[in-house]
Amino acid sequence: MDTDHGAPARGEDLRRAELGAALEAVRARVARAEATAGRAPGSARLMVVTKFFPAGDLARLIDLGATEFGESREPEAGRKVAAVRSELPGVAFDVDMIGSLQRKKAKTVARWARRVQSVDSPDLVDALARATAAALEAGARVQPLGMLLQMSLDGDPTRGGAVESDLPALADAVTGHDGLLTLDGLMVIAPLHGEAEAHLAHAAQIAERFRARHPAATELSAGMSADVESAIAHGSTCVRVGTAIMGPRPLASQ
Ligand SMILES: *Cc1c(COP(=O)(O)O)cnc(C)c1O
């Protein structure tokens, strides 16, 4: 996949047209959902999840006006971000780590990620703080690393996340690294089969309680291709959309 770096060839670029149409359609879904929920336009931001798709697709999407991306696998993600940055020098875009993350990969993730949305253990927080200190020192980043605490609401450990009662300790771990990490909010992955609505409603309640204690932690990252509307109705500020824009991922990737 990494052979498809960089800017697409001029002339007919069917992939660009395909991505452009899908991006437009999802933007329209987001706008309609905001309006239906009585929310301000732009209060739910669209993050395009580009995992398993080549760097050339990121370049196309940036050209189409997308500015926020989600990636879930390291080192694939770091290589892709580096390829796009060298292909498009000076062009601003942000990439968040949204997939479960092993501590040993914190070091490289801190070099490219704006935020990590899959924070679910104090050990991972400490590893990310050390990695951020090193990245700042080396000039590989200039800002603190943003942290979204991933909630687990269904007791399914395979998708990661912390239970609600663990969130205060996790938040303290983050705020203990002032200057290196920022506590930006919460993230949730609703179940794939049924009950997404109930989970999103539950996530919204937890987020409201969380913000009462941490007013700067305004982000609620919730909603994927299938549940954009429901997530925005329940207060999502960041919908993470892959399939509906990129098309189906390779089967082996699921
Ligand atoms: C892959 C992924 C998404 C995107 O899912 P789609 O159903 O393809 O939109 C969103 N969030 C996370 C954490 C993911 O891993």
The ligand as an SDF file (V2000), in Angstrom:
LIG
                    3D

 15 15  0  0  0  0  0  0  0  0999 V2000
  -12.0340    2.1230   12.3540 C   0  0  0  0  0  0  0  0  0  0  0  0
  -12.4980    3.0200   13.4200 C   0  0  0  0  0  0  0  0  0  0  0  0
  -13.5060    3.9730   13.1810 C   0  0  0  0  0  0  0  0  0  0  0  0
  -14.2230    4.1140   11.8500 C   0  0  0  0  0  0  0  0  0  0  0  0
  -15.2000    3.1310   11.7250 O   0  0  0  0  0  0  0  0  0  0  0  0
  -16.1880    3.1070   10.4570 P   0  0  0  0  0  0  0  0  0  0  0  0
  -17.3000    2.2330   10.8960 O   0  0  0  0  0  0  0  0  0  0  0  0
  -15.3980    2.5420    9.3240 O   0  0  0  0  0  0  0  0  0  0  0  0
  -16.6210    4.4890   10.1970 O   0  0  0  0  0  0  0  0  0  0  0  0
  -13.8480    4.8210   14.2130 C   0  0  0  0  0  0  0  0  0  0  0  0
  -13.2600    4.7260   15.4230 N   0  0  0  0  0  0  0  0  0  0  0  0
  -12.3050    3.8280   15.6930 C   0  0  0  0  0  0  0  0  0  0  0  0
  -11.6950    3.7890   17.0470 C   0  0  0  0  0  0  0  0  0  0  0  0
  -11.8940    2.9420   14.7040 C   0  0  0  0  0  0  0  0  0  0  0  0
  -10.9410    2.0400   14.9830 O   0  0  0  0  0  0  0  0  0  0  0  0
  1  2  1  0
  2  3  1  0
  2 14  2  0
  3  4  1  0
  3 10  2  0
  4  5  1  0
  5  6  1  0
  6  7  2  0
  6  8  1  0
  6  9  1  0
 10 11  1  0
 11 12  2  0
 12 13  1  0
 12 14  1  0
 14 15  1  0
M  END
$$$$
